[in-house]
Amino acid sequence: MTLPSVPLTDLNDESFTLSSLIQKNKLNLILFYNTNCLGCTGRAIPLAYKLHQKHSNIALTVIHSNFMKKPFTKDEILSVFTDQKSPIPIYSELNHELYDFFECEGTPHWILMNDQQEILYSFFGSQDGAQIKLQYAIEEYASQLS
């Protein structure tokens, strides 16, 4: 799969593309979220952080998708963290182009890819059932890395 060259900006205003963030010999977990989504900020981001800490074979990319005409500021994105700092890198896309490319169903939306940029798993949600599905998918595909 060829990923589009949509510009992503980190919280330090550095530019990236998703292709440049895909890591070799790892499962690449991409989380699309929005700051206004309580399921994203209350469940999905903490879960992403926990999975990233637990599994050394996961490369985590968290993308804030903007659905408003005016983009979110760095302070607005960081406002959901108690100390106003993110423990994980967060990238922003201006016009939800990657979100649309992956046919996301809402936020949070998870994409699990291999290092060849092939989608292994794609689903929406952060409730308990979604969390369990994600953990099973990671365990299933992690065994293919070894």
N, CA, C and O atoms as CSV, one atom per row, in Angstrom:
chain,resi,resn,atom,element,x,y,z
A,1,MET,N,N,0.844,-1.170,0.000
A,1,MET,CA,C,0.000,0.000,0.000
A,1,MET,C,C,0.894,1.239,0.000
A,1,MET,O,O,1.902,1.295,0.703
A,2,THR,N,N,0.515,2.200,-0.779
A,2,THR,CA,C,1.233,3.470,-0.795
A,2,THR,C,C,0.440,4.483,0.016
A,2,THR,O,O,-0.707,4.796,-0.302
A,3,LEU,N,N,1.064,4.983,1.058
A,3,LEU,CA,C,0.399,5.965,1.912
A,3,LEU,C,C,0.504,7.350,1.292
A,3,LEU,O,O,1.539,7.702,0.727
A,4,PRO,N,N,-0.563,8.137,1.395
A,4,PRO,CA,C,-0.492,9.498,0.864
A,4,PRO,C,C,0.501,10.343,1.661
A,4,PRO,O,O,0.739,10.090,2.842
A,5,SER,N,N,1.061,11.323,1.018
A,5,SER,CA,C,2.053,12.203,1.659
A,5,SER,C,C,1.378,13.380,2.345
A,5,SER,O,O,1.711,14.537,2.087
A,6,VAL,N,N,0.449,13.082,3.200
A,6,VAL,CA,C,-0.264,14.120,3.953
A,6,VAL,C,C,0.674,14.655,5.027
A,6,VAL,O,O,1.265,13.871,5.771
A,7,PRO,N,N,0.822,15.964,5.123
A,7,PRO,CA,C,1.706,16.503,6.160
A,7,PRO,C,C,1.123,16.316,7.560
A,7,PRO,O,O,-0.046,16.609,7.813
A,8,LEU,N,N,1.959,15.827,8.446
A,8,LEU,CA,C,1.626,15.714,9.862
A,8,LEU,C,C,2.575,16.638,10.612
A,8,LEU,O,O,3.754,16.739,10.273
A,9,THR,N,N,2.063,17.301,11.617
A,9,THR,CA,C,2.882,18.220,12.402
A,9,THR,C,C,2.883,17.760,13.843
A,9,THR,O,O,1.824,17.497,14.412
A,10,ASP,N,N,4.070,17.657,14.446
A,10,ASP,CA,C,4.117,17.294,15.859
A,10,ASP,C,C,3.913,18.543,16.715
A,10,ASP,O,O,3.739,19.640,16.184
A,11,LEU,N,N,3.933,18.380,18.014
A,11,LEU,CA,C,3.650,19.500,18.914
A,11,LEU,C,C,4.783,20.522,18.961
A,11,LEU,O,O,4.639,21.581,19.572
A,12,ASN,N,N,5.901,20.212,18.323
A,12,ASN,CA,C,7.011,21.169,18.201
A,12,ASN,C,C,7.045,21.813,16.820
A,12,ASN,O,O,8.034,22.446,16.447
A,13,ASP,N,N,5.963,21.650,16.065
A,13,ASP,CA,C,5.814,22.205,14.709
A,13,ASP,C,C,6.778,21.614,13.688
A,13,ASP,O,O,7.073,22.249,12.676
A,14,GLU,N,N,7.270,20.405,13.944
A,14,GLU,CA,C,8.091,19.713,12.951
A,14,GLU,C,C,7.173,18.899,12.046
A,14,GLU,O,O,6.168,18.354,12.502
A,15,SER,N,N,7.517,18.817,10.774
A,15,SER,CA,C,6.678,18.130,9.791
A,15,SER,C,C,7.159,16.711,9.518
A,15,SER,O,O,8.356,16.425,9.509
A,16,PHE,N,N,6.185,15.835,9.296
A,16,PHE,CA,C,6.430,14.426,9.013
A,16,PHE,C,C,5.383,13.954,8.009
A,16,PHE,O,O,4.417,14.661,7.722
A,17,THR,N,N,5.587,12.758,7.486
A,17,THR,CA,C,4.534,12.039,6.779
A,17,THR,C,C,4.350,10.730,7.530
A,17,THR,O,O,5.236,10.306,8.272
A,18,LEU,N,N,3.214,10.096,7.342
A,18,LEU,CA,C,2.989,8.825,8.024
A,18,LEU,C,C,4.027,7.793,7.582
A,18,LEU,O,O,4.508,7.012,8.403
A,19,SER,N,N,4.371,7.784,6.310
A,19,SER,CA,C,5.391,6.835,5.821
A,19,SER,C,C,6.703,6.974,6.571
A,19,SER,O,O,7.380,5.979,6.833
A,20,SER,N,N,7.065,8.196,6.917
A,20,SER,CA,C,8.331,8.411,7.627
A,20,SER,C,C,8.269,7.932,9.079
A,20,SER,O,O,9.305,7.740,9.715
A,21,LEU,N,N,7.062,7.740,9.599
A,21,LEU,CA,C,6.902,7.302,10.985
A,21,LEU,C,C,6.764,5.787,11.118
A,21,LEU,O,O,6.884,5.252,12.221
A,22,ILE,N,N,6.513,5.088,10.006
A,22,ILE,CA,C,6.385,3.632,10.035
A,22,ILE,C,C,7.761,3.032,10.327
A,22,ILE,O,O,8.739,3.335,9.644
A,23,GLN,N,N,7.822,2.182,11.347
A,23,GLN,CA,C,9.101,1.603,11.764
A,23,GLN,C,C,9.240,0.159,11.297
A,23,GLN,O,O,8.277,-0.608,11.289
A,24,LYS,N,N,10.443,-0.182,10.914
A,24,LYS,CA,C,10.760,-1.542,10.473
A,24,LYS,C,C,10.791,-2.498,11.662
A,24,LYS,O,O,11.122,-2.113,12.783
A,25,ASN,N,N,10.444,-3.738,11.392
A,25,ASN,CA,C,10.471,-4.818,12.382
A,25,ASN,C,C,9.598,-4.537,13.596
A,25,ASN,O,O,9.882,-5.004,14.700
A,26,LYS,N,N,8.538,-3.776,13.384
A,26,LYS,CA,C,7.599,-3.484,14.469
A,26,LYS,C,C,6.178,-3.518,13.934
A,26,LYS,O,O,5.936,-3.339,12.741
A,27,LEU,N,N,5.251,-3.749,14.843
A,27,LEU,CA,C,3.850,-3.498,14.533
A,27,LEU,C,C,3.647,-2.001,14.688
A,27,LEU,O,O,4.075,-1.413,15.681
A,28,ASN,N,N,3.013,-1.399,13.738
A,28,ASN,CA,C,2.789,0.039,13.774
A,28,ASN,C,C,1.332,0.281,14.126
A,28,ASN,O,O,0.430,-0.006,13.340
A,29,LEU,N,N,1.121,0.809,15.308
A,29,LEU,CA,C,-0.221,1.082,15.810
A,29,LEU,C,C,-0.501,2.571,15.628
A,29,LEU,O,O,0.196,3.422,16.180
A,30,ILE,N,N,-1.527,2.864,14.850
A,30,ILE,CA,C,-1.912,4.246,14.581
A,30,ILE,C,C,-3.253,4.491,15.253
A,30,ILE,O,O,-4.207,3.738,15.056
A,31,LEU,N,N,-3.313,5.536,16.034
A,31,LEU,CA,C,-4.555,5.926,16.700
A,31,LEU,C,C,-4.987,7.277,16.151
A,31,LEU,O,O,-4.265,8.265,16.278
A,32,PHE,N,N,-6.169,7.316,15.540
A,32,PHE,CA,C,-6.778,8.575,15.130
A,32,PHE,C,C,-7.715,9.002,16.251
A,32,PHE,O,O,-8.560,8.226,16.696
A,33,TYR,N,N,-7.561,10.231,16.700
A,33,TYR,CA,C,-8.397,10.721,17.788
A,33,TYR,C,C,-8.681,12.205,17.592
A,33,TYR,O,O,-8.133,12.848,16.697
A,34,ASN,N,N,-9.550,12.730,18.447
A,34,ASN,CA,C,-9.850,14.157,18.467
A,34,ASN,C,C,-9.979,14.579,19.921
A,34,ASN,O,O,-10.548,13.856,20.739
A,35,THR,N,N,-9.449,15.745,20.236
A,35,THR,CA,C,-9.457,16.250,21.612
A,35,THR,C,C,-10.864,16.373,22.183
A,35,THR,O,O,-11.047,16.229,23.391
A,36,ASN,N,N,-11.860,16.638,21.342
A,36,ASN,CA,C,-13.237,16.782,21.825
A,36,ASN,C,C,-13.933,15.447,22.062
A,36,ASN,O,O,-15.079,15.425,22.510
A,37,CYS,N,N,-13.277,14.355,21.776
A,37,CYS,CA,C,-13.851,13.017,21.936
A,37,CYS,C,C,-13.469,12.476,23.314
A,37,CYS,O,O,-12.299,12.194,23.573
A,38,LEU,N,N,-14.454,12.334,24.190
A,38,LEU,CA,C,-14.169,11.864,25.553
A,38,LEU,C,C,-13.684,10.417,25.588
A,38,LEU,O,O,-12.849,10.063,26.421
A,39,GLY,N,N,-14.200,9.580,24.691
A,39,GLY,CA,C,-13.713,8.206,24.614
A,39,GLY,C,C,-12.251,8.151,24.193
A,39,GLY,O,O,-11.509,7.249,24.583
A,40,CYS,N,N,-11.854,9.126,23.396
A,40,CYS,CA,C,-10.448,9.212,22.948
A,40,CYS,C,C,-9.535,9.607,24.097
A,40,CYS,O,O,-8.541,8.941,24.384
A,41,THR,N,N,-9.896,10.704,24.746
A,41,THR,CA,C,-9.012,11.248,25.783
A,41,THR,C,C,-9.098,10.469,27.085
A,41,THR,O,O,-8.122,10.408,27.832
A,42,GLY,N,N,-10.249,9.875,27.366
A,42,GLY,CA,C,-10.420,9.157,28.625
A,42,GLY,C,C,-10.019,7.699,28.588
A,42,GLY,O,O,-9.623,7.135,29.608
A,43,ARG,N,N,-10.120,7.071,27.393
A,43,ARG,CA,C,-9.812,5.640,27.297
A,43,ARG,C,C,-8.749,5.317,26.249
A,43,ARG,O,O,-7.800,4.588,26.536
A,44,ALA,N,N,-8.897,5.850,25.047
A,44,ALA,CA,C,-8.018,5.436,23.946
A,44,ALA,C,C,-6.570,5.886,24.144
A,44,ALA,O,O,-5.649,5.084,23.987
A,45,ILE,N,N,-6.361,7.146,24.482
A,45,ILE,CA,C,-4.981,7.610,24.670
A,45,ILE,C,C,-4.305,6.889,25.838
A,45,ILE,O,O,-3.162,6.456,25.691
A,46,PRO,N,N,-4.970,6.741,26.999
A,46,PRO,CA,C,-4.331,5.956,28.067
A,46,PRO,C,C,-4.035,4.508,27.646
A,46,PRO,O,O,-2.997,3.956,28.011
A,47,LEU,N,N,-4.949,3.896,26.877
A,47,LEU,CA,C,-4.710,2.532,26.404
A,47,LEU,C,C,-3.523,2.496,25.437
A,47,LEU,O,O,-2.677,1.607,25.530
A,48,ALA,N,N,-3.458,3.443,24.523
A,48,ALA,CA,C,-2.338,3.490,23.576
A,48,ALA,C,C,-1.011,3.600,24.325
A,48,ALA,O,O,-0.043,2.913,23.998
A,49,TYR,N,N,-0.980,4.456,25.317
A,49,TYR,CA,C,0.237,4.631,26.115
A,49,TYR,C,C,0.597,3.331,26.837
A,49,TYR,O,O,1.757,2.919,26.852
A,50,LYS,N,N,-0.402,2.696,27.431
A,50,LYS,CA,C,-0.176,1.442,28.158
A,50,LYS,C,C,0.349,0.345,27.214
A,50,LYS,O,O,1.283,-0.378,27.560
A,51,LEU,N,N,-0.253,0.227,26.031
A,51,LEU,CA,C,0.191,-0.781,25.069
A,51,LEU,C,C,1.606,-0.493,24.581
A,51,LEU,O,O,2.410,-1.409,24.405
A,52,HIS,N,N,1.898,0.759,24.368
A,52,HIS,CA,C,3.234,1.167,23.923
A,52,HIS,C,C,4.281,0.830,24.990
A,52,HIS,O,O,5.391,0.414,24.658
A,53,GLN,N,N,3.936,1.006,26.256
A,53,GLN,CA,C,4.852,0.682,27.355
A,53,GLN,C,C,5.018,-0.828,27.510
A,53,GLN,O,O,6.112,-1.309,27.806
A,54,LYS,N,N,3.930,-1.571,27.310
A,54,LYS,CA,C,3.928,-3.013,27.544
A,54,LYS,C,C,4.594,-3.810,26.416
A,54,LYS,O,O,5.237,-4.828,26.673
A,55,HIS,N,N,4.444,-3.356,25.185
A,55,HIS,CA,C,4.917,-4.116,24.023
A,55,HIS,C,C,6.058,-3.374,23.328
A,55,HIS,O,O,5.835,-2.345,22.691
A,56,SER,N,N,7.255,-3.886,23.449
A,56,SER,CA,C,8.411,-3.226,22.824
A,56,SER,C,C,8.387,-3.346,21.302
A,56,SER,O,O,9.126,-2.649,20.606
A,57,ASN,N,N,7.537,-4.230,20.792
A,57,ASN,CA,C,7.458,-4.417,19.343
A,57,ASN,C,C,6.401,-3.523,18.683
A,57,ASN,O,O,6.067,-3.718,17.515
A,58,ILE,N,N,5.879,-2.550,19.425
A,58,ILE,CA,C,4.880,-1.627,18.879
A,58,ILE,C,C,5.497,-0.248,18.682
A,58,ILE,O,O,6.122,0.311,19.583
A,59,ALA,N,N,5.303,0.279,17.485
A,59,ALA,CA,C,5.628,1.681,17.198
A,59,ALA,C,C,4.293,2.425,17.182
A,59,ALA,O,O,3.421,2.125,16.367
A,60,LEU,N,N,4.141,3.369,18.061
A,60,LEU,CA,C,2.869,4.071,18.233
A,60,LEU,C,C,2.893,5.419,17.521
A,60,LEU,O,O,3.832,6.199,17.677
A,61,THR,N,N,1.853,5.679,16.743
A,61,THR,CA,C,1.659,6.977,16.103
A,61,THR,C,C,0.254,7.452,16.453
A,61,THR,O,O,-0.734,6.820,16.082
A,62,VAL,N,N,0.174,8.559,17.164
A,62,VAL,CA,C,-1.111,9.126,17.582
A,62,VAL,C,C,-1.364,10.363,16.731
A,62,VAL,O,O,-0.564,11.299,16.718
A,63,ILE,N,N,-2.496,10.354,16.016
A,63,ILE,CA,C,-2.809,11.446,15.091
A,63,ILE,C,C,-4.093,12.141,15.518
A,63,ILE,O,O,-5.161,11.531,15.584
A,64,HIS,N,N,-3.963,13.425,15.803
A,64,HIS,CA,C,-5.130,14.251,16.107
A,64,HIS,C,C,-5.717,14.710,14.776
A,64,HIS,O,O,-5.083,15.463,14.037
A,65,SER,N,N,-6.930,14.252,14.477
A,65,SER,CA,C,-7.593,14.644,13.234
A,65,SER,C,C,-8.491,15.837,13.500
A,65,SER,O,O,-9.284,15.839,14.442
A,66,ASN,N,N,-8.358,16.841,12.667
A,66,ASN,CA,C,-9.124,18.072,12.827
A,66,ASN,C,C,-10.363,18.033,11.931
A,66,ASN,O,O,-10.261,17.825,10.722
A,67,PHE,N,N,-11.528,18.235,12.540
A,67,PHE,CA,C,-12.781,18.249,11.793
A,67,PHE,C,C,-13.410,19.641,11.770
A,67,PHE,O,O,-14.512,19.820,11.252
A,68,MET,N,N,-12.717,20.610,12.324
A,68,MET,CA,C,-13.212,21.984,12.394
A,68,MET,C,C,-12.485,22.821,11.347
A,68,MET,O,O,-11.444,22.422,10.824
A,69,LYS,N,N,-13.046,23.977,11.056
A,69,LYS,CA,C,-12.369,24.882,10.113
A,69,LYS,C,C,-11.092,25.440,10.714
A,69,LYS,O,O,-10.099,25.628,10.010
A,70,LYS,N,N,-11.116,25.706,12.011
A,70,LYS,CA,C,-9.951,26.257,12.702
A,70,LYS,C,C,-9.210,25.107,13.389
A,70,LYS,O,O,-9.815,24.351,14.150
A,71,PRO,N,N,-7.911,24.970,13.128
A,71,PRO,CA,C,-7.163,23.876,13.766
A,71,PRO,C,C,-7.017,24.077,15.273
A,71,PRO,O,O,-7.033,25.201,15.774
A,72,PHE,N,N,-6.874,22.968,15.970
A,72,PHE,CA,C,-6.632,23.008,17.408
A,72,PHE,C,C,-5.227,23.534,17.664
A,72,PHE,O,O,-4.308,23.285,16.883
A,73,THR,N,N,-5.070,24.254,18.751
A,73,THR,CA,C,-3.744,24.735,19.138
A,73,THR,C,C,-3.037,23.654,19.952
A,73,THR,O,O,-3.662,22.703,20.422
A,74,LYS,N,N,-1.755,23.812,20.106
A,74,LYS,CA,C,-0.964,22.900,20.933
A,74,LYS,C,C,-1.528,22.865,22.349
A,74,LYS,O,O,-1.662,21.789,22.933
A,75,ASP,N,N,-1.859,24.025,22.906
A,75,ASP,CA,C,-2.408,24.079,24.267
A,75,ASP,C,C,-3.737,23.350,24.369
A,75,ASP,O,O,-4.002,22.692,25.375
A,76,GLU,N,N,-4.575,23.453,23.347
A,76,GLU,CA,C,-5.855,22.739,23.362
A,76,GLU,C,C,-5.629,21.229,23.317
A,76,GLU,O,O,-6.321,20.479,24.005
A,77,ILE,N,N,-4.684,20.788,22.527
A,77,ILE,CA,C,-4.383,19.355,22.443
A,77,ILE,C,C,-3.827,18.845,23.770
A,77,ILE,O,O,-4.189,17.759,24.220
A,78,LEU,N,N,-2.954,19.622,24.391
A,78,LEU,CA,C,-2.341,19.204,25.660
A,78,LEU,C,C,-3.258,19.388,26.860
A,78,LEU,O,O,-2.960,18.878,27.939
A,79,SER,N,N,-4.357,20.099,26.701
A,79,SER,CA,C,-5.245,20.386,27.835
A,79,SER,C,C,-5.869,19.133,28.444
A,79,SER,O,O,-6.331,19.169,29.584
A,80,VAL,N,N,-5.890,18.038,27.712
A,80,VAL,CA,C,-6.491,16.806,28.238
A,80,VAL,C,C,-5.550,16.041,29.164
A,80,VAL,O,O,-5.966,15.090,29.825
A,81,PHE,N,N,-4.292,16.450,29.214
A,81,PHE,CA,C,-3.318,15.802,30.095
A,81,PHE,C,C,-3.217,16.593,31.393
A,81,PHE,O,O,-3.169,17.822,31.371
A,82,THR,N,N,-3.183,15.898,32.516
A,82,THR,CA,C,-3.208,16.581,33.814
A,82,THR,C,C,-2.047,17.538,34.012
A,82,THR,O,O,-2.208,18.578,34.650
A,83,ASP,N,N,-0.880,17.205,33.477
A,83,ASP,CA,C,0.270,18.100,33.645
A,83,ASP,C,C,0.554,18.926,32.385
A,83,ASP,O,O,1.612,19.543,32.262
A,84,GLN,N,N,-0.408,18.929,31.450
A,84,GLN,CA,C,-0.298,19.687,30.193
A,84,GLN,C,C,0.879,19.235,29.327
A,84,GLN,O,O,1.381,20.003,28.506
A,85,LYS,N,N,1.316,17.987,29.513
A,85,LYS,CA,C,2.372,17.391,28.696
A,85,LYS,C,C,1.907,16.013,28.260
A,85,LYS,O,O,1.216,15.317,29.004
A,86,SER,N,N,2.285,15.626,27.062
A,86,SER,CA,C,1.923,14.305,26.567
A,86,SER,C,C,3.079,13.332,26.776
A,86,SER,O,O,4.225,13.655,26.463
A,87,PRO,N,N,2.783,12.135,27.308
A,87,PRO,CA,C,3.838,11.133,27.479
A,87,PRO,C,C,4.187,10.424,26.165
A,87,PRO,O,O,5.132,9.637,26.112
A,88,ILE,N,N,3.427,10.706,25.117
A,88,ILE,CA,C,3.650,10.092,23.807
A,88,ILE,C,C,3.638,11.182,22.736
A,88,ILE,O,O,2.990,12.213,22.912
A,89,PRO,N,N,4.346,10.963,21.635
A,89,PRO,CA,C,4.299,11.953,20.552
A,89,PRO,C,C,2.896,12.030,19.946
A,89,PRO,O,O,2.235,11.011,19.742
A,90,ILE,N,N,2.467,13.228,19.671
A,90,ILE,CA,C,1.174,13.456,19.030
A,90,ILE,C,C,1.416,14.263,17.765
A,90,ILE,O,O,2.149,15.252,17.761
A,91,TYR,N,N,0.780,13.811,16.698
A,91,TYR,CA,C,0.873,14.488,15.409
A,91,TYR,C,C,-0.521,14.988,15.046
A,91,TYR,O,O,-1.526,14.389,15.429
A,92,SER,N,N,-0.568,16.080,14.314
A,92,SER,CA,C,-1.854,16.640,13.882
A,92,SER,C,C,-1.928,16.643,12.368
A,92,SER,O,O,-0.943,16.890,11.673
A,93,GLU,N,N,-3.131,16.360,11.877
A,93,GLU,CA,C,-3.400,16.552,10.454
A,93,GLU,C,C,-4.497,17.603,10.346
A,93,GLU,O,O,-5.464,17.585,11.107
A,94,LEU,N,N,-4.342,18.503,9.408
A,94,LEU,CA,C,-5.255,19.640,9.311
A,94,LEU,C,C,-6.652,19.282,8.838
A,94,LEU,O,O,-7.636,19.745,9.415
A,95,ASN,N,N,-6.753,18.474,7.811
A,95,ASN,CA,C,-8.054,18.269,7.164
A,95,ASN,C,C,-8.519,16.818,7.145
A,95,ASN,O,O,-9.210,16.413,6.210
A,96,HIS,N,N,-8.173,16.059,8.110
A,96,HIS,CA,C,-8.553,14.645,8.265
A,96,HIS,C,C,-8.391,13.811,6.986
A,96,HIS,O,O,-9.205,12.931,6.708
A,97,GLU,N,N,-7.340,14.094,6.216
A,97,GLU,CA,C,-7.114,13.349,4.971
A,97,GLU,C,C,-6.699,11.901,5.220
A,97,GLU,O,O,-7.185,11.000,4.536
A,98,LEU,N,N,-5.814,11.660,6.183
A,98,LEU,CA,C,-5.426,10.282,6.502
A,98,LEU,C,C,-6.593,9.535,7.137
A,98,LEU,O,O,-6.822,8.360,6.849
A,99,TYR,N,N,-7.313,10.211,7.983
A,99,TYR,CA,C,-8.520,9.648,8.592
A,99,TYR,C,C,-9.453,9.147,7.485
A,99,TYR,O,O,-9.974,8.035,7.563
A,100,ASP,N,N,-9.658,9.970,6.461
A,100,ASP,CA,C,-10.518,9.584,5.336
A,100,ASP,C,C,-9.877,8.473,4.502
A,100,ASP,O,O,-10.568,7.551,4.066
A,101,PHE,N,N,-8.579,8.553,4.279
A,101,PHE,CA,C,-7.871,7.544,3.488
A,101,PHE,C,C,-8.068,6.147,4.088
A,101,PHE,O,O,-8.291,5.179,3.362
A,102,PHE,N,N,-7.985,6.056,5.402
A,102,PHE,CA,C,-8.145,4.769,6.079
A,102,PHE,C,C,-9.611,4.407,6.326
A,102,PHE,O,O,-9.905,3.382,6.940
A,103,GLU,N,N,-10.531,5.253,5.845
A,103,GLU,CA,C,-11.972,5.026,5.998
A,103,GLU,C,C,-12.355,4.812,7.458
A,103,GLU,O,O,-13.107,3.897,7.794
A,104,CYS,N,N,-11.826,5.667,8.307
A,104,CYS,CA,C,-12.134,5.588,9.735
A,104,CYS,C,C,-13.625,5.821,9.948
A,104,CYS,O,O,-14.262,6.585,9.222
A,105,GLU,N,N,-14.162,5.153,10.951
A,105,GLU,CA,C,-15.592,5.201,11.226
A,105,GLU,C,C,-15.959,6.212,12.294
A,105,GLU,O,O,-17.144,6.430,12.549
A,106,GLY,N,N,-15.004,6.819,12.908
A,106,GLY,CA,C,-15.216,7.765,14.002
A,106,GLY,C,C,-13.931,7.824,14.801
A,106,GLY,O,O,-12.919,7.238,14.416
A,107,THR,N,N,-13.976,8.532,15.911
A,107,THR,CA,C,-12.799,8.552,16.786
A,107,THR,C,C,-13.199,7.974,18.132
A,107,THR,O,O,-14.300,8.234,18.620
A,108,PRO,N,N,-12.324,7.201,18.728
A,108,PRO,CA,C,-11.012,6.788,18.260
A,108,PRO,C,C,-11.106,5.676,17.217
A,108,PRO,O,O,-12.016,4.848,17.244
A,109,HIS,N,N,-10.159,5.681,16.316
A,109,HIS,CA,C,-10.061,4.618,15.316
A,109,HIS,C,C,-8.624,4.117,15.314
A,109,HIS,O,O,-7.674,4.899,15.284
A,110,TRP,N,N,-8.487,2.805,15.346
A,110,TRP,CA,C,-7.183,2.147,15.446
A,110,TRP,C,C,-6.831,1.476,14.124
A,110,TRP,O,O,-7.677,0.833,13.502
A,111,ILE,N,N,-5.586,1.627,13.702
A,111,ILE,CA,C,-5.053,0.925,12.534
A,111,ILE,C,C,-3.791,0.198,12.995
A,111,ILE,O,O,-2.884,0.809,13.558
A,112,LEU,N,N,-3.744,-1.095,12.755
A,112,LEU,CA,C,-2.548,-1.881,13.051
A,112,LEU,C,C,-1.931,-2.273,11.713
A,112,LEU,O,O,-2.566,-2.940,10.896
A,113,MET,N,N,-0.682,-1.850,11.499
A,113,MET,CA,C,0.010,-2.114,10.231
A,113,MET,C,C,1.327,-2.832,10.495
A,113,MET,O,O,1.916,-2.722,11.570
A,114,ASN,N,N,1.768,-3.566,9.487
A,114,ASN,CA,C,3.114,-4.120,9.571
A,114,ASN,C,C,4.095,-3.102,8.996
A,114,ASN,O,O,3.703,-2.003,8.602
A,115,ASP,N,N,5.358,-3.473,8.951
A,115,ASP,CA,C,6.363,-2.518,8.467
A,115,ASP,C,C,6.367,-2.380,6.946
A,115,ASP,O,O,7.111,-1.570,6.393
A,116,GLN,N,N,5.539,-3.171,6.275
A,116,GLN,CA,C,5.376,-3.049,4.821
A,116,GLN,C,C,4.181,-2.156,4.471
A,116,GLN,O,O,3.767,-2.077,3.315
A,117,GLN,N,N,3.648,-1.498,5.476
A,117,GLN,CA,C,2.514,-0.583,5.338
A,117,GLN,C,C,1.235,-1.299,4.901
A,117,GLN,O,O,0.384,-0.719,4.227
A,118,GLU,N,N,1.115,-2.565,5.295
A,118,GLU,CA,C,-0.099,-3.331,5.034
A,118,GLU,C,C,-0.978,-3.269,6.277
A,118,GLU,O,O,-0.501,-3.441,7.398
A,119,ILE,N,N,-2.252,-3.023,6.067
A,119,ILE,CA,C,-3.192,-2.968,7.186
A,119,ILE,C,C,-3.485,-4.386,7.648
A,119,ILE,O,O,-3.923,-5.232,6.868
A,120,LEU,N,N,-3.239,-4.627,8.919
A,120,LEU,CA,C,-3.525,-5.924,9.522
A,120,LEU,C,C,-4.878,-5.912,10.211
A,120,LEU,O,O,-5.582,-6.921,10.249
A,121,TYR,N,N,-5.229,-4.758,10.755
A,121,TYR,CA,C,-6.455,-4.648,11.543
A,121,TYR,C,C,-6.880,-3.190,11.577
A,121,TYR,O,O,-6.041,-2.296,11.699
A,122,SER,N,N,-8.171,-2.950,11.469
A,122,SER,CA,C,-8.698,-1.590,11.511
A,122,SER,C,C,-10.052,-1.624,12.198
A,122,SER,O,O,-10.941,-2.367,11.783
A,123,PHE,N,N,-10.216,-0.816,13.256
A,123,PHE,CA,C,-11.519,-0.769,13.903
A,123,PHE,C,C,-11.689,0.490,14.735
A,123,PHE,O,O,-10.731,1.182,15.079
A,124,PHE,N,N,-12.934,0.750,15.039
A,124,PHE,CA,C,-13.361,1.938,15.772
A,124,PHE,C,C,-13.702,1.557,17.206
A,124,PHE,O,O,-14.243,0.480,17.453
A,125,GLY,N,N,-13.387,2.438,18.151
A,125,GLY,CA,C,-13.886,2.282,19.506
A,125,GLY,C,C,-12.825,2.254,20.582
A,125,GLY,O,O,-11.633,2.085,20.326
A,126,SER,N,N,-13.321,2.430,21.822
A,126,SER,CA,C,-12.418,2.393,22.978
A,126,SER,C,C,-13.058,1.691,24.174
A,126,SER,O,O,-12.460,1.622,25.248
A,127,GLN,N,N,-14.273,1.168,23.990
A,127,GLN,CA,C,-14.929,0.446,25.078
A,127,GLN,C,C,-14.188,-0.860,25.346
A,127,GLN,O,O,-13.268,-1.221,24.612
A,128,ASP,N,N,-14.588,-1.555,26.384
A,128,ASP,CA,C,-13.890,-2.781,26.789
A,128,ASP,C,C,-13.737,-3.787,25.652
A,128,ASP,O,O,-12.659,-4.356,25.475
A,129,GLY,N,N,-14.797,-4.013,24.884
A,129,GLY,CA,C,-14.731,-4.977,23.782
A,129,GLY,C,C,-13.698,-4.594,22.741
A,129,GLY,O,O,-12.969,-5.451,22.240
A,130,ALA,N,N,-13.630,-3.323,22.415
A,130,ALA,CA,C,-12.651,-2.834,21.438
A,130,ALA,C,C,-11.235,-2.986,21.984
A,130,ALA,O,O,-10.313,-3.335,21.247
A,131,GLN,N,N,-11.070,-2.723,23.267
A,131,GLN,CA,C,-9.745,-2.858,23.874
A,131,GLN,C,C,-9.269,-4.306,23.829
A,131,GLN,O,O,-8.097,-4.572,23.561
A,132,ILE,N,N,-10.170,-5.228,24.088
A,132,ILE,CA,C,-9.818,-6.653,24.055
A,132,ILE,C,C,-9.463,-7.079,22.631
A,132,ILE,O,O,-8.487,-7.800,22.425
A,133,LYS,N,N,-10.258,-6.632,21.638
A,133,LYS,CA,C,-9.958,-6.964,20.241
A,133,LYS,C,C,-8.581,-6.455,19.841
A,133,LYS,O,O,-7.828,-7.149,19.156
A,134,LEU,N,N,-8.259,-5.255,20.266
A,134,LEU,CA,C,-6.959,-4.673,19.932
A,134,LEU,C,C,-5.826,-5.482,20.561
A,134,LEU,O,O,-4.822,-5.761,19.906
A,135,GLN,N,N,-5.985,-5.854,21.815
A,135,GLN,CA,C,-4.943,-6.633,22.484
A,135,GLN,C,C,-4.758,-7.999,21.823
A,135,GLN,O,O,-3.628,-8.463,21.669
A,136,TYR,N,N,-5.858,-8.644,21.431
A,136,TYR,CA,C,-5.752,-9.928,20.730
A,136,TYR,C,C,-5.043,-9.769,19.386
A,136,TYR,O,O,-4.208,-10.595,19.019
A,137,ALA,N,N,-5.377,-8.710,18.659
A,137,ALA,CA,C,-4.743,-8.476,17.355
A,137,ALA,C,C,-3.243,-8.259,17.515
A,137,ALA,O,O,-2.448,-8.782,16.734
A,138,ILE,N,N,-2.861,-7.495,18.518
A,138,ILE,CA,C,-1.432,-7.250,18.762
A,138,ILE,C,C,-0.715,-8.564,19.067
A,138,ILE,O,O,0.357,-8.830,18.525
A,139,GLU,N,N,-1.304,-9.377,19.930
A,139,GLU,CA,C,-0.678,-10.656,20.273
A,139,GLU,C,C,-0.588,-11.577,19.060
A,139,GLU,O,O,0.422,-12.251,18.857
A,140,GLU,N,N,-1.650,-11.600,18.255
A,140,GLU,CA,C,-1.663,-12.460,17.072
A,140,GLU,C,C,-0.575,-12.054,16.078
A,140,GLU,O,O,0.186,-12.901,15.611
A,141,TYR,N,N,-0.501,-10.791,15.760
A,141,TYR,CA,C,0.448,-10.344,14.740
A,141,TYR,C,C,1.864,-10.188,15.275
A,141,TYR,O,O,2.819,-10.231,14.499
A,142,ALA,N,N,2.020,-10.011,16.571
A,142,ALA,CA,C,3.365,-9.914,17.157
A,142,ALA,C,C,4.126,-11.220,16.969
A,142,ALA,O,O,5.344,-11.213,16.788
A,143,SER,N,N,3.411,-12.334,17.011
A,143,SER,CA,C,4.070,-13.628,16.835
A,143,SER,C,C,4.649,-13.767,15.426
A,143,SER,O,O,5.572,-14.553,15.215
A,144,GLN,N,N,4.123,-13.022,14.474
A,144,GLN,CA,C,4.639,-13.076,13.104
A,144,GLN,C,C,5.941,-12.290,12.942
A,144,GLN,O,O,6.666,-12.476,11.964
A,145,LEU,N,N,6.232,-11.415,13.901
A,145,LEU,CA,C,7.475,-10.644,13.838
A,145,LEU,C,C,8.685,-11.470,14.246
A,145,LEU,O,O,9.805,-11.213,13.804
A,146,SER,N,N,8.446,-12.470,15.096
A,146,SER,CA,C,9.575,-13.241,15.631
A,146,SER,C,C,10.101,-14.240,14.637
A,146,SER,O,O,11.050,-14.966,14.935
